[in-house]
Amino acid sequence: MSEEKNLLEVSHLKQYFPVHQGFKTIPLKAVDDISFAIKPGETLGLVGESGCGKTTVGRTLLRLYQPTAGRIVFDGKVLFDSGEQYDENGKLIVDANGKPVLGKKVDVDMLPYRRQMQMVFQDPYSSLNPRMTVEDIIVFADEVDLNDVRAPIARQIEYNTAIAEAGLTGQYGAAIGKILLDSYGDSVQNRAKAWAAAGSDARMNGCEKPVVINSGSGNQGMTASLPVIVYARELKASEEQLYRALVVSNLVTIHLKTGIGSLSAYCGATSAGAGAGAGICYLYGGRYDEIAHTVVNALAINSGMLCDGAKASCAAKIASAVEAGLLGMQMYRHDSQFYGGDGIVVKGVENTIRAVSSIARDGMRETDNEIIRLMIGEETVK
């Protein structure tokens, strides 16, 4: 009788994170050289104190974090192999200079496997909370059956693209979309801003074309979707990649807006611009780490923007929000980011989202009252 094959094999897995100390960057060894195997039907428990790396192991196996080193094999398929070689005693083989001897590296697309590999989180409170985190959203986007989201996403692409085209060809409002293209050229970054702004130009100034909304707002629906559509065309992304990226952008936008509430002096385009940045980052292959930093960076850049009603200037605010999302993504691609303690930024994307929600929901109540007094003509300066 042949021995049953392993379902999961993990060899010499390492997950290091860079920690900045002054001008130096040192590695934080969250997971350092662990190996195990699981056969079909088996259960393996990782036991240890809080912070020892149990959850990090799961996230690394799902490739929500890019492994630093090691080898991961699932159902006979090598999902990741950094190429490091080990002898029969498990000792790393090095050359004469003390550097690891490397074999063939493997780094496969995880999308087909995430439907077969899932995490169950240990926190009972988060398990009972139906609200998705950024991490949950990315896993959902990777795994969702596209037939379940095809109808609304297809309408969003069709309707929101049509009203943006109307804004670019017609005479609406302040014509922010047209001005962006005339002034700053045809780069994909500028087109992403211009198309989103043009949709708002048209919608805020009499165009009767329908749009697919987000969080109850047409402007937020266009901001969350049109930049992602523009980038998908530029990158020649497949329909599946576009749909999954739009799942990310829409759900991140909803996640950011949920804690703020329906009415606030905080401009909702900021949330949607961060959502668009997350969706575009997903198109480039970004996953949890990259998308989380994109969102935090975007919120740090643009969270001071006020909502003063629906009108022509919304288009310019949308352009600013999209720019913040794109800059947030590019910052992380260039190894730059905002850290906890930088203004309203708190360590961790969910903590930063909660902080911004608190500012927008509670801290800006009097700001909202003052804006209303100004708009209706009441004297505000004594």
N, C-alpha and C positions, 0 to 999 in steps of 0.2 A: 504494500500500500504506500503510495507516494505521499510525502509530507505536503500539507496544505501550504500554498504560497501566502506570503504576507500581503495584506491589503495596503499597508502603509509602512514604508521604511524611511527612517530619518537617521542620517549619519553625520556626526561631527558638525551639527548645526550651530551656527554662531549668528548673533544679532547684536551689532554694536551701533550705538548712536553717538553722533558728535556732540560734545559738550564744550561750550566756549568759555574759557577762563582768561579774561583779559585779551591778550594778543595770541594766546595759544588755544588750540583745539585738541582735546583729549578724548579718547573713546570711552563711552560708558558701556560696559559689557553686560547688557541685559540678559543675554543668553550666551553661554560660553562653552561650546563643544559638548553638546548632548547628543546621544544616540538612543534610538529605541525602535521597535517594530510592533505592529499590531496585525493579527490575523483576522479574517472575516468572522464576525460574531463576538470578537473579544472586546473587553473594555479595559482601558488603561487609565489609571488615575495619576495626575501630577499633583503632588502634595508639597506644600511649603508655605512659609509665612507671606503676608501681604508684601507685594513689591519684588518677589523673588524671580518673577519672569514667567509665571504660568500662562497668563493671558498673552504675553508677548510670543510665546511659543506657538499658540494657536493662530495668532495674527500672521506670524511669519510663515507658517505652513500654508495658509490661505493666500500668501503673498500680498496681504494688505500692507505689510512691510517687506521691502526687498531684502532678502537674506544677505548677510555679510559674507558668509562662507558656509560650505556644507553641501549635502546632497539630500534631495527629497524625491522619493519614488512612490507613486500612487497607482495601485492596481497594475503594476508592471511597467508603467510609463514614467520615465525620468522627467520630473517637472522642473527641477533646478539642480545644477551641479556646478560648483565654483571651480572644479578642476583640480583641487588639492589632492595629493596622493598620500596614502598612509600605508605603513607596513603591516605585517600580520599581527603585530602587538598593539596596533592602534596608534603608533607614533608617527607624527607628521614627517614626511620625507623632504629633506631640504638639500640644496646644492652646496657647493663649496663656499659660497658667500652667505650661507644661512637663509637663503630665500626658498620658499616652498617650490617644489617641483610640480608644475601644473600639467594636467592632461587636457582632454577636450572639455570645454565649457558648454553647459546646456542651460537655456533660459526660455521656456516655452510660454506661449499665450495661455493664461489661466482661465480664460472665459469658458471654454467647454467643460472645465473640471469643477468650477465653483458651484455648479448645480448638484454636484455629488459630494461636496465637502462644505460643511456648515459649522458655525460656532454656536454653542448654547452658553450664554453668559451666566455667571454665578450670582450676580446681584439680583435678588428677588424683586427689589423695587423697580429697577429698570425693566425687568421681565414683565411686570404688570403694567408698565407704562406704554400705551399704544403709540406714543410719539417716537418717530424714528430719530436716531442720531445721525450724524454725518457718516459714520462708519456703517450703520445699518443701511443707509441709502445706497452706498456704493455696492454693498453686497447684493441688495435687492436689484439694483440696475444690472449687475452682472448675471443674475439668475432668472429674472422675470421672463415668463413666456411672453414674447412680443405680441402674440394675439390678444393678450389681456389689455394691452395699452395701445394697440395699433390705431384704433378709431380716433381717440382724442388727440394723439400725437400727430396723426395724418392731417386732421383738421387744423391743428395749430400751425403746422408747416404751411398748409394751403392758404388759410385765411390771413395769417399774420404776414406772410410774404406778399400777399396781394395788396394789403393796405400800405405796406412799406413801399411797394412799387408805385402806388397812387401818390404817396407823399413825395416821391422823387420826381414824378412826372407832372404833377399838378401844382397849383398855387395854394398852399395851405400855411397859415400862421406865419411864423418867423422863418420858415424854410431852413431849419437847422441842418437837416439831412443834406440838402443840396449844398449849403454853405460849407459843410465839412468836406464834401467831395471836391468842390471847386477850390477850396483853400489848401487842403492837405493831401490831395492825391488819392490814388487807387490802391494803396496798400491794404492788405486784409484787415489789419488792425483798424484802419480808418473806416473801411467799409462796414465793419462790424458795428462801430459807433453810429455811422451815418444811417444805416438801414433801420436800426432800432429807433433813432431819433426821427427819421422820416415817417415811421409808423405813427409816432406820437404827434408829429406835425399834422398829419391827416386826421387822426382820431379826435384831437383836441380842437379842431377847427372845421368841423362840419362834414367830414367824409362819413358816409353812411355804411361803408363796408363793415362786415362783422369781424370780430377778433376773438381768439380764444384767450380767456383771462387766466390769471394766477392770483390766488389770495383775494379774489373779488375785484381785481383791478385789471383793466385792459392794458394800461401802460406797463404794469408789472409782467403781464403775460407776454407782451412784445419784447420787453427787456430781457426776460429769461430765455426767450427762444431765438430771436432773430440773430444775435451774434453767434450762437452755436450753429445755426443753419449756414451762415456766411462762412465760418471756419470749416465746416464739414465739406462744403463745396470746394474750398481752396485746397484742402488736404485730400480731396477725392475719396472721402470716407464712404464706406458702404452704407446702405440704408439701415442695416442693423446697428452699425456704430453710431449713426446719427440718432436713431430712436433711443438707444441706451444713454447717450450723452444728454438728450433732452429729458429723459427720466431723472438724471442727476440734477440738471439745472432747475427743473421745476420743483423737485422735492426739496432741494437745498433752499430754494427761495421760500417755499411754504414753511420749512423748518425755522428759518430765520424770522419770518413774519409772525409765526404762531405766538411766540412769547411776547411780541409787541402789542398785539391786539388789532382790532379793526380800525380804530381811529387814533392817530398820534400825530404830533408835529414832526415826527421823524419821517423823512421821505422814504416811501416804500421802494423807490427805484434803487436805493442803496442795497437792499436785500436782494433784489432781482439781479443787479449788476454782479454781486458776489456769486449768486447762483449761476449766472452766465459764465463767469470765470471758472467755476467748478466744472461746468459742462464742457467747456473748451479744454480745460486741463485733462479731463477724461478722454477726450478725442486724441490728445497727444500721448495717451498711455498712462497718465497719472492715476494713482489710486489713493488710498486713504491718506498717506503721509503728505503727498503733493497737494491733494485737494484740500485737506485740512489747513495747510499753511496758506494756500491761495485765499481761502475764505477769511482767515484771521487777518491777513495782510490787507485785503480789500476793505474789511470793516474798519480797520485802523485808519485807512486812508480817507474814507468818505462818510463816516458816521456823523459828521457835523451838519449834513445837508438837511434843510428844513422842508417840510411840506406846507405850502401856502395855497392849496386848492388846485383844481384842475384847470389848466390854462396853457397858453402857448409856450411858456418857459419850461414846461415839463420836458419837452424834447431835449433842451440843453442839459437839464439835470440827468436825463437818461444817458446822454452821451458821456457825461462825467462819471456816472455810476458804472457804465461799461468799461471806461478807461481804468477805473479803480480795480475792477475785476481782472482785467488783462495785465495791469501792472502788478497786481498781487501774485498772479501766476508767474510772470517773468522774473519777479524778485526771487522766488524760490528756485526757478530754473538757473539763476545765477548765484545760488548759494547765499541768498540774502533773505532776511525775514525780520519781523518785529517780534520782540520777546515779551514775556510776562513782566509787567511793570512799566512797559512803554505806553504811557497814557492809559487808555481804557482797556488795553490788551491784558488778559489774564492767562496764566499758563493753561494750555489745553483749549482746543477749539470749542468744546461744549461750554466751558466756563466763560470764554470770551463772548459766545452767543448769549449766554444768560446775562452777562454784564451789560451788553448792548441793549438787550430786551428791557432790563430794569431802567436804564437811562431813558429809553424811548417811551416806555409805558408809564413810569412813575415820575422820573425826573423832569420830563418835558410837559407836564400838565399845565403849568403856568405859562410856558412858552406858547402852547396851543391857545390859551385864553388871550394872550397878548396879540398873537397873530390875528385872531378873530376880531378883537377890538380895533386893530389897525385897518383891517379889510372893510369893516362896516363904517369906518370914518370916525370912531370915537377918539377923543384926545387921549394919547398915551403918555405924553411927557408933561409933567406938571411944572 
